[in-house]
Amino acid sequence: MTTIATSVADNIARIQQQLQQAAATAKRNPNSVRLIAVSKTKPTALIEQAYQAGQRDFGENYVQEGVDKIQQLSGLTDICWHFIGPLQSNKTKDVAAHFDWVQSIDRLKIARRLSDQRSPDLPPLQVLIQVNIDDETTKSGVSEAELMPLAEAINALPNIELRGLMAIPAPGAASGQTTSFATMHGLFLKLQAQYKQVDTLSMGMSDDVVAAIEHGSTMVRIGTAIFGARST
Ligand SMILES: *Cc1c(COP(=O)(O)O)cnc(C)c1O
């Protein structure tokens, strides 16, 4: 973050420009990267500012906080809400009832519960499998070996739709991240070859969007650079 206070709208415009430029540099369609504004811990007033600036995709990490905000902002009917945090089985019901996407699926048990609890009257919940690309013990996500069997099982569930993969590479050397991004892109292509509806590779955060887009990311998740630093 710069020390100059900029508005949420300015931040979004600047980031959109960076995303388009990175896509063009990678010889990709400039509009092929979807921006998820990560609004965790931030008040609904800031989400409304982002909405006024044209932002429609928002990411939340905590179930209760996310559901509260979704209910408070229910008048903004075209917001697309993404759950991006770790999900425990006792919280799946609220997520299935209120969110549009879940990006952090790493167990069949969770996927089954989401499918069972998703009302058939709603559009299917759109889901991504989270890959623990650097085998970090502190991070959630499946290993490469677990990915295809889990995808097959999820693909058979009725009320959720498998759309792709999500990853949070280990912080650190840019070259290491680049390797992780390349590996993710390979897994994504493999998944896409098998499941035609797969079109989403969610990777890239504030500091590494350019490398992520170079490696085929179609969705980036950005919080701080839009809404400012989080105090918690
Ligand atoms: C918090 C979070 C982000 C956004 O992080 P910033 O550093 O604030 O841009 C992106 N993805 C996930 C999964 C997160 O938890």
The ligand as an SDF file (V2000), in Angstrom:
LIG
                    3D

 15 15  0  0  0  0  0  0  0  0999 V2000
   -6.9170  -12.8280    2.5740 C   0  0  0  0  0  0  0  0  0  0  0  0
   -6.8730  -13.6200    1.3380 C   0  0  0  0  0  0  0  0  0  0  0  0
   -6.5740  -13.0200    0.1000 C   0  0  0  0  0  0  0  0  0  0  0  0
   -6.2600  -11.5490   -0.0650 C   0  0  0  0  0  0  0  0  0  0  0  0
   -5.0700  -11.2110    0.5620 O   0  0  0  0  0  0  0  0  0  0  0  0
   -4.4540   -9.7370    0.4520 P   0  0  0  0  0  0  0  0  0  0  0  0
   -3.0380   -9.9220    0.8420 O   0  0  0  0  0  0  0  0  0  0  0  0
   -5.1970   -8.8860    1.4200 O   0  0  0  0  0  0  0  0  0  0  0  0
   -4.6080   -9.2560   -0.9430 O   0  0  0  0  0  0  0  0  0  0  0  0
   -6.5980  -13.8300   -1.0210 C   0  0  0  0  0  0  0  0  0  0  0  0
   -6.8620  -15.1620   -0.9520 N   0  0  0  0  0  0  0  0  0  0  0  0
   -7.1390  -15.7680    0.2130 C   0  0  0  0  0  0  0  0  0  0  0  0
   -7.4420  -17.2210    0.2230 C   0  0  0  0  0  0  0  0  0  0  0  0
   -7.1510  -15.0170    1.3920 C   0  0  0  0  0  0  0  0  0  0  0  0
   -7.4140  -15.6440    2.5430 O   0  0  0  0  0  0  0  0  0  0  0  0
  1  2  1  0
  2  3  1  0
  2 14  2  0
  3  4  1  0
  3 10  2  0
  4  5  1  0
  5  6  1  0
  6  7  2  0
  6  8  1  0
  6  9  1  0
 10 11  1  0
 11 12  2  0
 12 13  1  0
 12 14  1  0
 14 15  1  0
M  END
$$$$
